[in-house]
Amino acid sequence: MVLPPLAPVVAMPDKGAMRLGAIILAGGRSARMGRAKDSLPWRGTTLLAHVATTLANCCAPIVVVARDDAQLLPALPGDVARSTDAVAGGGPLAGLLAGLRWHAARTNPCPAVFASACDHPFVNAEVVRWLGDRLDERPDHEAVVVRMAGELQPMVAIWRPSLATTAARLLANGTAGLRDLALAANADFVDADELRAIDPDLACLRDLDTVADYTAARAAADTTPP
């Protein structure tokens, strides 16, 4: 079941910028949080709706990937689509694969998509545009992935829909990690410090795994202008 949609959010891409779609992964079990992350209250809406609305400022179309048809999602902007994991229990890679396939099947697919998760409330449209421009300048690359302190951050990354083939192969071989896809792709790895001019605290990399994470993030959001 899906709750009634919110009003549509219409985004206008920057003139001359590469068209970007977006994928939001929302199929996690939220075991450490103890409740569904997508429905957590955030600035007058839900965490998932907030991330979708933010990404609508730089990406279109947007698809939210749930784990299955039975997962109840909060209300979404009316132009946000929904899909489900490509392989049941396949982890985030199965979610990303479903999103890549959804975008690749569009009549006029975007050349690349930004992927994030519903527990990244500080996703930054300017960072997304910057990463998109980086990939646009590297047509031979399949992805741009942020790396911080040597660790890949695949939830702050741009992927080409053509990577669906590689993702499906990895899943078939028992791999469920997004970092494995990044390493298997012809990816450009961006040091996180390069983003500080846009996002000084690198808040875009912050995810919410526990109640403590959520409480601290809510406090930070209350003192940050929308």
C-alpha positions as CSV (number, residue, x, y, z in Angstrom):
1,M,0.0,0.0,0.0
2,V,1.1,3.6,-0.7
3,L,-0.4,6.6,1.0
4,P,-1.9,9.3,-1.3
5,P,0.7,11.4,-3.0
6,L,1.7,14.9,-2.1
7,A,1.5,17.7,-4.7
8,P,3.9,17.3,-7.6
9,V,7.3,19.0,-7.3
10,V,8.4,20.3,-10.7
11,A,12.2,20.8,-11.1
12,M,13.8,22.8,-13.9
13,P,17.4,21.6,-14.7
14,D,20.1,24.2,-15.1
15,K,20.5,25.2,-18.8
16,G,23.5,23.4,-20.2
17,A,23.9,20.9,-17.3
18,M,23.7,17.2,-17.9
19,R,20.2,15.8,-17.2
20,L,20.2,13.8,-14.1
21,G,17.6,11.4,-12.7
22,A,17.6,10.2,-9.1
23,I,17.1,6.9,-7.2
24,I,16.2,6.9,-3.5
25,L,16.7,3.6,-1.7
26,A,14.0,3.1,1.0
27,G,13.9,-0.7,1.4
28,G,16.1,-1.1,4.4
29,R,14.8,-2.9,7.5
30,S,15.9,-0.1,9.9
31,A,16.8,-2.6,12.5
32,R,19.1,-0.3,14.5
33,M,16.6,2.6,14.3
34,G,13.8,0.4,15.6
35,R,11.2,2.0,13.2
36,A,10.9,2.8,9.5
37,K,13.4,5.5,8.6
38,D,11.4,6.7,5.6
39,S,8.5,7.9,7.8
40,L,10.5,9.7,10.5
41,P,9.4,13.3,11.0
42,W,11.6,15.9,9.4
43,R,11.0,19.6,9.0
44,G,7.2,19.3,8.8
45,T,7.2,16.2,6.5
46,T,8.9,12.8,6.5
47,L,12.5,11.9,5.9
48,L,11.7,10.3,2.6
49,A,9.6,13.1,1.3
50,H,12.2,15.6,2.3
51,V,15.0,13.8,0.4
52,A,12.7,13.5,-2.6
53,T,11.8,17.2,-2.6
54,T,15.4,18.2,-2.2
55,L,16.5,16.1,-5.2
56,A,13.7,17.5,-7.3
57,N,15.7,20.7,-7.4
58,C,18.3,19.1,-9.5
59,C,17.0,15.7,-10.8
60,A,14.1,14.4,-12.8
61,P,12.6,11.9,-12.9
62,I,12.9,10.4,-9.4
63,V,12.2,6.8,-8.4
64,V,11.9,5.5,-4.8
65,V,12.8,1.8,-4.5
66,A,11.1,-0.1,-1.8
67,R,11.9,-3.7,-0.8
68,D,8.6,-5.1,-2.0
69,D,5.0,-4.1,-3.0
70,A,3.8,-4.6,0.6
71,Q,6.2,-2.0,2.1
72,L,4.1,1.0,3.2
73,L,5.7,4.3,2.2
74,P,4.8,7.8,3.4
75,A,3.2,10.2,1.0
76,L,5.5,11.3,-1.8
77,P,5.4,14.2,-4.3
78,G,3.0,13.2,-7.1
79,D,5.7,13.0,-9.8
80,V,7.9,10.6,-7.8
81,A,7.7,7.0,-9.1
82,R,8.0,3.8,-7.1
83,S,9.8,0.5,-7.8
84,T,10.9,-2.5,-5.8
85,D,14.1,-4.4,-5.3
86,A,15.2,-6.3,-8.3
87,V,16.1,-9.4,-6.1
88,A,14.3,-10.0,-2.8
89,G,16.8,-9.8,0.0
90,G,19.5,-8.6,-2.3
91,G,20.5,-5.6,-0.2
92,P,21.2,-2.1,-1.5
93,L,22.6,-3.4,-4.8
94,A,19.3,-4.9,-5.6
95,G,17.6,-1.6,-4.9
96,L,20.1,0.3,-7.1
97,L,19.7,-2.2,-9.9
98,A,15.9,-1.7,-9.8
99,G,16.4,2.0,-10.0
100,L,18.9,1.8,-12.9
101,R,16.6,-0.5,-14.8
102,W,13.7,1.9,-14.2
103,H,15.6,4.8,-15.6
104,A,17.0,2.9,-18.5
105,A,13.5,1.9,-19.6
106,R,12.3,5.5,-19.9
107,T,11.5,6.7,-23.4
108,N,14.2,9.4,-23.1
109,P,16.4,8.2,-20.3
110,C,18.8,10.5,-18.5
111,P,22.5,9.8,-19.2
112,A,23.1,9.5,-15.5
113,V,21.4,9.3,-12.1
114,F,22.2,10.3,-8.6
115,A,21.6,7.6,-6.0
116,S,21.0,8.3,-2.3
117,A,19.0,6.8,0.5
118,C,16.1,8.0,2.6
119,D,18.3,8.3,5.6
120,H,20.5,11.1,4.1
121,P,18.6,14.2,5.1
122,F,21.4,16.6,4.3
123,V,21.6,15.7,0.7
124,N,22.7,18.8,-1.2
125,A,21.4,19.8,-4.6
126,E,24.6,21.8,-5.4
127,V,26.8,18.7,-4.6
128,V,24.6,16.6,-6.9
129,R,25.0,19.1,-9.7
130,W,28.8,19.3,-9.1
131,L,29.1,15.5,-9.3
132,G,27.0,15.4,-12.4
133,D,29.2,18.0,-14.1
134,R,32.2,15.9,-13.1
135,L,30.8,12.9,-14.9
136,D,29.7,15.0,-17.9
137,E,33.3,16.0,-18.3
138,R,34.4,12.3,-18.3
139,P,32.2,10.6,-20.9
140,D,34.3,7.5,-20.7
141,H,33.5,7.0,-17.1
142,E,30.5,5.0,-15.8
143,A,30.2,6.6,-12.3
144,V,31.5,9.3,-10.0
145,V,31.7,8.1,-6.4
146,V,32.8,10.2,-3.3
147,R,35.6,8.8,-1.2
148,M,36.2,9.9,2.4
149,A,39.3,8.8,4.4
150,G,39.8,6.0,1.9
151,E,36.3,4.7,2.2
152,L,33.8,4.9,-0.7
153,Q,30.5,6.6,-0.1
154,P,28.2,5.0,-2.7
155,M,25.1,6.9,-1.4
156,V,26.7,10.1,-2.7
157,A,27.4,9.0,-6.3
158,I,26.4,9.4,-9.9
159,W,25.8,6.2,-11.9
160,R,25.1,5.6,-15.6
161,P,22.0,3.4,-16.2
162,S,24.1,1.1,-18.4
163,L,25.7,-0.2,-15.1
164,A,22.6,-2.2,-14.6
165,T,24.3,-5.1,-16.5
166,T,27.3,-5.1,-14.2
167,A,25.0,-4.8,-11.1
168,A,23.0,-7.8,-12.2
169,R,26.1,-9.8,-12.8
170,L,27.4,-9.0,-9.3
171,L,24.1,-9.9,-7.7
172,A,24.0,-13.2,-9.6
173,N,27.4,-13.9,-8.1
174,G,26.2,-13.3,-4.6
175,T,27.4,-9.7,-4.2
176,A,25.1,-7.2,-2.6
177,G,27.4,-4.2,-1.9
178,L,27.3,-0.9,-3.7
179,R,31.1,-0.5,-3.1
180,D,31.6,-3.7,-5.2
181,L,29.8,-2.0,-8.1
182,A,31.8,1.1,-7.7
183,L,35.0,-1.0,-7.9
184,A,33.8,-3.0,-10.8
185,A,32.8,0.1,-12.8
186,N,35.1,2.5,-14.6
187,A,34.5,5.0,-11.9
188,D,36.0,8.4,-11.0
189,F,36.6,8.5,-7.3
190,V,36.3,12.0,-5.8
191,D,38.0,13.0,-2.5
192,A,35.4,14.3,-0.1
193,D,37.5,17.4,0.6
194,E,36.8,18.6,-2.9
195,L,33.2,19.1,-1.9
196,R,33.9,21.4,1.1
197,A,33.6,24.5,-1.0
198,I,29.9,23.6,-1.5
199,D,29.3,21.6,1.7
200,P,31.9,22.7,4.3
201,D,30.9,20.2,7.0
202,L,30.3,17.4,4.4
203,A,26.8,17.0,5.9
204,C,25.8,15.3,2.6
205,L,27.7,12.2,3.7
206,R,25.8,11.9,7.0
207,D,23.4,9.0,7.3
208,L,21.1,8.1,10.2
209,D,21.4,4.5,11.5
210,T,20.4,4.9,15.1
211,V,18.0,6.9,17.3
212,A,21.0,8.8,18.5
213,D,22.0,9.7,14.9
214,Y,18.4,10.9,14.2
215,T,18.2,12.9,17.4
216,A,21.5,14.7,16.7
217,A,20.6,15.3,13.1
218,R,17.2,16.8,14.1
219,A,19.1,19.2,16.5
220,A,21.4,20.2,13.7
221,A,18.6,20.7,11.3
222,D,16.7,22.9,13.7
223,T,19.7,25.4,13.8
224,T,20.3,25.2,10.0
225,P,18.3,27.4,7.6
226,P,16.1,25.2,5.2
